[in-house]
Amino acid sequence: MPLIAVAANTAWNIVNYRSGLIKALIAAGCEVAVIAPDGPEAEAVRALGARFHPLAMQPRGRSPLADLALLARYRRLLGQLKPAAFVGFTAKPNIWGALAARSLGIPLFANISGLGAVFAGGGPLQRLVAVLYRRALRRPATVFFQNPDDRDLFIERGIVAADQARLLPGSGIDLDYFAPRPADRAAPRPFTFLFAGRLLKAKGVAEFVAAGPRLRAQGENVALHILGLVEPGPSAVARSALEQWQADGAATYLGSTDDVRPVIAAADCVVLPSYYREGVPHILLEAAAMGKPVITTDMPGCRLAVDDAVSGYLCAPRSIGSLAEAMARMAALDPAALAELGRAGRAKMEREFDQGLVHACYIDALAQAAIL
């Protein structure tokens, strides 16, 4: 029974986005060891049937000394586990975990689930990260990408070779868990737009809130809801901003939740005006799977989750005007038209983003490497 090490920068990431993959690997005859910082989700990892091995790290830290220490911890743990393969998610495992696996001769399978803020512009940090990725992911690693833009960028910059790269339909979506629920618009209420996700500035949260007054000035009765965990750091939306928006009546902050489905079900449309380098945003897959129309930006990753004017609308990144126009178009639709967008989104998820498609790609790659 081959042991597969699966690593991410948080146990939360594993539980929320990789649970199906872990179950699929176990069903294929593998033992799975999850490597991530300790946290409240550790028991949920074990409940999936996987072993959990806590590994301390600063998920978004930029200290070279801390990263070198992280490399040593990865190498020590992988040396003890001796897995048949290392499967990495998020930047730190895909660089430092991959380097450690390579040094021990462990076959490497990396998932580039978006490039984040570092690749949004140029600069020395981006060049350094590109060098680290190039060293970590050189042959014979198999590298999965969630959108063709990220894949092409890595190939063009010589970070990976074309024959290493494989394209996945995002993280996939559990179509049974994220299923449509009956809509309830019996009582008159505002048309509700929902932003749900990490509260980072580059996700377009401020642009989302700023679009509200433009719609209200046109006579639209709309409500803007924000769901997500407040994060530390200068790239995150400050709690004071959320409190001010709420005090001004601009938007309602709903806090965070372990189950986003009731919040999606209560909304009329899910909006993600991101200019962050996404893989394929999971919230857009969740919303579409539940039959909700979506609005997002014409950005790598984001644009893959919606067929413009069929299952939702695309808008220009960083443009409040373009976003407000898309939201106004959405709010003006009658219930039948909204339902048709939702049906198209659900059909797209069934056709293109079923998590079973993702799991099959991993199983196939492991089989080709003679690990399964």
N, C-alpha and C positions, 0 to 999 in steps of 0.2 A: 504494500500500500504506500504509494509515494506521498511524501509530506510536502505540501505547498505552503510556503510562507507568503502571507498577504499583508502588506504594510501600507499605512496611511498616516497622515499627520494628526488624526483624532480618531478615537473609537466611534465617535458620533458619525463620522463619514462612513465608516464600515457598516454600521447598523442601518443607516438611512439609505445608502446608495449601493452597497455591495452584498447585502444579505442574500439576495437571489443567487449571486455568483457563488457564494460560499456553499449554499445548499446544492447548487449544480455540481460543484467540484466534489462534494461529499458523495452525491448520488453517482458520480462517475468513478468512484472507488478511491478517492484521495482522502488523506488526512489533512486538515487545514490548521495552520498556526497563524493567528492574527498578531501582528506587531504594531503597537500604537501606544501613545501616552495613556497612562491609567486614567480612568474616569468613570462616571456613573453608568456608562453603557457597557462596561466590561462584562457584567452578568448577562446582558442581552447577547453579547458575542458568544459567550459560552452556551447560551440557550439554543443557538443556531447549530451547535454540535462541534464548534471549533475550540481549539485551545487559545488562551489569551496570554500573551507575553508583553507586559508593560515595558515601554522604553521611553525614558524621559527625553523631551525635546522642546524647543521653542518653535512652534509651527511657522511663525512669520518673523522670527529673529534673524538678524543680519550680522551677528558676531562671528568672525572667522574662527576664533578660538572655540566658541561654543559648537560650531559646525564640525571642526576637527574632532572635538570630543564626541560628538554624535556619531561620526564615522567610526571611531574606535568602539563605541557601544554597539553599533550595528555589527561590526566585524566579530566582536566577542560573542554576541548572541547567536548570530548565524553560524559561527564556528561550533557552538554547542548544539544547535538544532540540526545542522547538516541537512537542510531541505533539498528536495530534488529540483525545486525551482523557486525563484523569488519573483513575486508579482507586486509591483509598486504602483501606488496612486499618490497624487499630489507631489509638489516639488521636492521637499526634503527627502522622502523615501526614494524618489526617482533619481536623485543625485547621490546622496550620501549612502542610502541603502544599496543603490545599484553599484556604486564604487566598491562597497564592502563585499557584495555578492560576487562581483567580478574578481576581486582579489582572492576569493576562495574557490573560484571555478564553478560557481553556482549559476545555472542558466537563468537568464534575466528576461522578464516580460514586463514592460513598463506601459502605463496608461497616461497619456498626456491629456488631462481633462481640462483643457483651457490653459492659457498662458498668463492670465492675471495682469496686474498693473505693470509688472516689469517690462513686458513686451509691448505695452501700449505706446511707448516712445523709444527713443534711442538712449545714448548715454553709456557711461562706463559700467554701470551695474548690469545693464542688459548684455553687454559684451562679455562680462565675467560669467554671467549665468549661462550664456550660449557656450562658452568654453567648457564649463563644468558639465553641461548636458552632453556635449560632444565626447568628452572623455568617458562619462558614465555609460553612454548608450551606444558606443561603437560596437561593431560586430563582435559576436554573433547575436546580440540582443534583438528581440522582437519588440517593436514599439507600436502601440495602438494609439490612434488619434480619434477624436470625437467629431472633427470636422475637417474638410479638405484644405481649408485655409491654413490651419496649424500644420498639417502634414506637409503641404507644399513649402511653407516657410522653413521648416526644419530640413527639408531636402535641399532647397535652394542655398541655404547657408552651410551645407555640408555637415549638419549636426547628425543626421542619419542618412543612410543610403536608401534609395527607392525600394529595394527589395526587402528592407527591414520593416517598412511602414505598412500598417494595416489600418483600414478605416472601420470604425464602429459606429452604430447609430446611437451616439451619446452613451449614457449609462444604461439605456433601456428603461422601460417602465413596466411595473406590475399592473397589468390591465384589469386583474380581478380586484386588487386592493384599491386602485384609483378608478372607480367605476362611476358612471353618471348617477346623479340622484335627482329625484323629482324637484322641479323648480317650484318655488312658492312666491308668487307675486300677487296674491289675492288682495292684500291691503296696499293702498298707494304708498310708495316710499321712493326715496331718491334712487337714481341709477347708481349702483355701487361699483366703483373701481377698486381693485385690490392690488397693492404691491406686497409681495411676500418674498423674502430672501435675506441674504446677508445685507446688513445696513451699512454698505460702503458707498462713499460718494460717487465712485465710478459706476455704480449700479443705476444711477440716475434718479435717486430718491428726491433730491431737491427739484429736479426738473418735473418730476411727477406732481409734486405739491404745487409748483408754480403754474402748472397747466390748469389747475382748478379754477382760479379766478377768471381766466379767459372763458372757460365754459359757462361759468355762472353769469358773466357779463353778457353772454349770448342768450340767457334765459334758461339754460339747462339746469335741471334739478339733479345735482350729482352729489355723491358722497365719496370721499377718498379715504381708504383704510390702508394702514401700514402694519405689516406683521414681520417681526424679526427680532433677533437678539441684538442688543446694543453691545458693540465690540469696542475695546480700547484702541487707541492709536490715532494718528492724524489722518489716516485714510478713511476712517469710519465716520458715520453721521453721529454727531454728539447728542447725548440725551437731552441737553438743553434745547437743541433745535427741535427735537421731537415734542418736547413740552411746550415750546413756543408755538409750533404749528397747531397743537391741540388747543392751546389757550385762545388762539386767533380764530379757531373754527375752520382752519384750512384743511386739516386732515385729522383723522382719529388713529391714535397709536394703540394697537391691540396687544402689544407685548409679544411674547413668543409662545410656542406650543409644540408638543410632541406629536400632534396629529393635525396636519394642515387641512384635512379633507372637509371638516365642517365649515371652516372659514372660506375655502374655495366655493363650496356649495352655496354659501350665503351671498356670494358676490355675483355680479352680472358679467364682469369682464376682469381678467387678470392682466396687469400691465407690468412690463419689465423694460424700462427705457435705458438699458445698460450700454455703456461704452467701454466696459471692462472686456478683456479678451477671454470670453467664455469658451467652454467646450461645447456642450449643448445644455443650456440651463434646465435643470431638472424641474423647476417650478412651472416652466412652460409645458413640459411633457405631462406633468401632473394635472395642470388645468385642462389641457386639451383632452387627456384621457377621461376626465370627468365631464366632458362635453361643454366646456366653457370657452367662449371666444377669447383670443389673446391679442394684445398689442405689444410689439417689441421693436427693437431697432434693426436696421439693415446692417448688421454687424456679423462677423464670423461667429458661427455657432447659433446665435439668436435666430438668424434668418432661416435656418434649417428646420426650426420647430413650427413654422407657420407658412401656409400658402397664402400669399397676400390676396386679400379680398375674397378668399375662399373659406379659410378657417380663422381669419383675423386680419389685422392690418400691420404693415411695417411703417416705421417712421424714421426720419433721419436722426442719427445720434447727436446728442448735445443740443438739440433744437427744441426749445419749448413750444415754438409755433407749430412745428411739424407734429409733435406729440399731441398738442391740444387739438389740432385738426383731426387727427386719427381718433382721439377720444370723443370728439363731437360727432363724428360720423357714426361711431359705435352707439353713443347714447341716443341718437336719432332713429335707430332701427326699431322696428316693431318686434313683438315677441316671436313671431314666426321666423323672421329673418335672423334674429339672434340664435334661435334654436337650430337653424340650418347651418350657421357658422359652427356651432357646437358639434353638430353631427359630423360635419366635414373634418373637424379637428380630431374627434374620436376615431374616425375611419383612418385618418393619416397615422395615428398612433398604432392602430392595429396592423396597418400595412407596413410601416417603416420602423417603428420604435419598440416593438414587443421585446421585453427583456430576454426572452428565449433566443432571439437573434444574437444578442451580445454573448450570452453564455456559450452558444455554439461556436462562436469565433475563438473563445479561450480554449474550449475543449479541443477544437481542431488544431490550434497552435501547439498545445501541449502534446497532442498525439503526433504531430509532424516532428516534434523534437524528441520523440520516443520516450517521453516521460509518462505517458498513459499507454 
